[in-house]
Amino acid sequence: MRPLFLYGTLRHRPLLETLARDLGPARSEDAVLPGHRVLRQRDTPWPALVPAPGAEAPGTLWHDLPPAARAHLDRFETPFGYCPRPLLVRTAAGGIEADVYLPPCGSASLRAGLVARGLGAAGRPARAGHRGRDRRP
């Protein structure tokens, strides 16, 4: 099983232990997800990852999570629309592919929350008169 990169609220160890129930032999290390940043969605306490060229989203990389712990975390995240997807994260030892809980692609609620915060759909500052949509060259 791939390591799991956690960001936002799941980095809080007491919450993680409550949700996962048993971390068993799992070990963790600091990591970053290049090309992303963590933003709080509008009107919620929940964080979301958004693409942001040049940025790095801080997180914790978990290795050797017991399958039952991973299943509990998946059951917590997926009802909110967050699905694990493989991405390259970076640790002090280098790059490693890990599963990352990402919001659904094209999530209208996420886009609306970002636009309300003055950000474009990709998490970059929206230009005046731009209405929050990212222009493609």
C-alpha positions in Angstrom: 0.0 0.0 0.0 1.3 3.5 -0.9 2.1 5.9 1.9 -0.6 8.5 2.7 0.1 12.2 2.7 -2.1 14.1 5.1 -2.6 17.8 5.3 -5.0 20.2 7.2 -7.1 18.8 10.0 -5.8 15.2 9.7 -2.3 16.4 10.7 -3.7 16.8 14.3 -2.6 13.6 15.9 -5.5 13.2 18.4 -8.0 13.5 15.6 -6.1 11.1 13.3 -5.9 8.5 16.1 -9.6 8.9 16.8 -10.5 8.4 13.1 -8.0 5.7 12.2 -8.6 3.9 15.5 -5.3 2.0 15.5 -2.2 3.4 13.8 -0.3 0.1 14.6 3.3 0.2 13.3 2.7 3.3 11.2 5.5 5.9 11.2 5.3 9.4 10.0 7.6 12.2 8.6 7.2 15.7 7.5 6.6 16.2 3.8 5.4 18.7 1.2 3.2 18.5 -1.9 4.9 20.6 -4.6 2.7 22.7 -6.8 -0.2 22.9 -4.3 -1.3 24.9 -1.3 -3.9 24.3 1.4 -6.9 26.7 1.6 -9.9 26.7 3.9 -13.1 26.4 2.0 -15.6 29.2 2.4 -18.1 28.8 5.3 -16.4 25.6 6.5 -13.5 24.7 8.7 -12.3 22.1 6.1 -9.1 22.5 4.2 -8.7 21.7 0.5 -5.6 21.3 -1.7 -5.6 23.5 -4.8 -3.0 23.6 -7.6 -0.6 26.6 -7.1 2.5 26.6 -9.3 5.6 27.3 -7.2 3.9 26.7 -3.9 4.3 23.8 -1.5 1.6 22.4 0.8 2.9 21.2 4.1 1.8 17.8 5.4 2.7 14.6 7.1 3.6 11.4 5.2 2.4 8.2 6.9 4.1 4.9 6.1 2.9 1.4 6.9 -0.7 2.3 8.0 -2.6 -0.8 8.8 -5.3 -1.6 6.2 -8.1 -1.2 8.7 -6.8 2.3 9.7 -6.6 3.3 6.1 -10.2 2.0 5.5 -11.4 4.1 8.4 -9.8 7.2 7.0 -11.2 6.5 3.6 -14.7 6.2 5.1 -14.2 9.5 6.8 -13.0 11.4 3.7 -15.0 10.0 0.8 -18.5 11.2 2.0 -17.1 14.8 1.8 -16.0 14.1 -1.8 -12.3 13.7 -1.0 -10.8 10.7 -2.9 -7.2 9.3 -2.5 -5.1 9.9 -5.6 -1.4 9.2 -6.2 0.9 12.2 -6.3 4.6 12.8 -5.9 5.4 14.3 -2.5 8.8 15.4 -1.2 10.4 14.4 2.1 13.9 15.1 3.5 15.0 11.9 1.7 13.6 12.9 -1.7 10.4 12.3 -3.8 8.0 9.5 -3.2 4.6 8.6 -4.6 1.8 8.8 -2.0 -1.9 8.8 -1.9 -3.4 12.3 -1.2 -7.0 13.1 -0.4 -8.1 15.5 -3.1 -11.5 17.3 -3.6 -13.4 16.1 -6.7 -12.1 17.5 -9.9 -14.1 20.6 -10.9 -15.9 20.7 -7.6 -18.3 23.6 -7.9 -18.5 24.2 -4.2 -14.7 24.3 -3.9 -14.5 26.8 -6.9 -17.2 28.9 -5.3 -15.4 29.0 -2.0 -12.1 30.0 -3.7 -13.7 32.7 -5.8 -15.3 34.2 -2.7 -11.8 34.4 -1.2 -10.6 36.4 -4.2 -8.9 33.4 -5.8 -9.2 31.9 -9.2 -10.2 28.3 -9.7 -6.6 27.2 -9.6 -5.9 29.0 -6.3 -4.2 32.0 -7.9 -5.3 35.6 -7.3 -8.2 36.4 -9.6 -7.7 39.4 -11.9 -10.1 42.4 -11.8 -13.0 41.8 -14.1 -12.0 38.1 -14.3 -14.8 36.7 -12.2 -12.5 34.0 -10.7 -12.0 31.9 -13.8 -8.4 31.0 -14.8 -7.5 32.1 -18.3 -5.7 29.6 -20.5 -3.0 30.9 -22.8 
